Amino acid sequence: MMRKLVCRVSAVAPGENKGFLVPGIDVPVMVTNIGGTLYATTSMCPHEEVSLLGGRVDGARVVCPGHAYEFDVTTGRCPFDPELELFQYKTTIVDDLLYIELA
């Protein structure tokens, strides 16, 4: 396992998502703050590879700006299509820094 720094915890406000470039990962890592808990997922919608960055956050869901598919960032699941799932990164927080684990 390799740990990669993504961002400061304080960089993402509750109810917000932001993308961060991480060396070794082709697309930005999307970090979403749901009630003070940070979730790190791919920023690419698995439906048609549209960026989820800037998509509306509705509770624990992010809404794709391309076709309005919704994904629960706590599970990665899409309620409209159970075959679609966001890739989720295992996260670790040390002090004010959010890290993801890469296999």
N, C-alpha and C positions, 0 to 999 in steps of 0.2 A: 504494500500500500504506500501511496505517496500522498502527502498532504500539500495542498496548494492554497495560498492566501487568496481570498476573494475580495474582501472589503472590511471596513470598520462596521461594527454592528450599528453604530449611530448614523451610518450613511443612508439607511433605509427607514423611513418613518412608518408607523403603523398605518395599514391600509394602502400601502404603496408598493410598487415593484420597480426594480431598476436592473439594468444589465451591466455586467462587468466582464472585461476581457481578462482571461486567465491564460497564461502561457501553456501551450500544449492542448488547448481546447479550441476547436474550429469556430464555434459560435459563442456569443456572450452567454455567461451564466446568469440566469434570471434569479434574483433574490427578491422574495415577497415577504413582507412583514404582516403577519396575521396576529393581531392582539399581542404584539411584543415578541412573538416567536418567529424566527427567520427560517424560511424554506428555500432551498436552492434547487433549481431545476434547469433543464435546457430552456433556451428562449425561443426555440423553434417549434411551431405547432406541428404535430405529427400528421395532421390532416392533409395540408398542402404546403408545408414548409414556409409558412408566413411567420414573421417575427411576432412574438407575443409581447414584446416590449412596447409599452404605451397602451397595452390592452387594459380595459377597465377591470379593477379589482372589486368583486362583489362578494363580501364575506370572505370565505376561504377559496373562492373561485376567481380565476382570471379568464376574461372573455377575449377570445381571439378577435382582433380588429378586421381580419380578412373575411371570415364566414360565420362569426359569432359562436363558434364552438366554445364550450366552457370546460375548464379543467380545474379540478380540486387540487390545489397545490400541496395539500397535506397528504394526499394519496397518489396523485398523478393521474387519477381516473377522469374519464369524460363521461358524464351521465347520458349523453346522447348516443354514444357509440362505444360499447365496452371493449372494442378491439383497439381503440386509440388510448394511448397512455403517455404522459410526459415522463421523460427520464428524470429521475430524482438523484441528487447527490447526497451522500451521507455527510452531515455537517458536524463541525466541532467549533466551539467558541472558547477562545483563550483571551482573557482580559476583554478588550473591546474589538477583537479581531475574529472574523468569520473565516473558517477554513473548510474546504471540501476534501474528501478522500477520493483518490483515483486508484483504480485497480492496477 
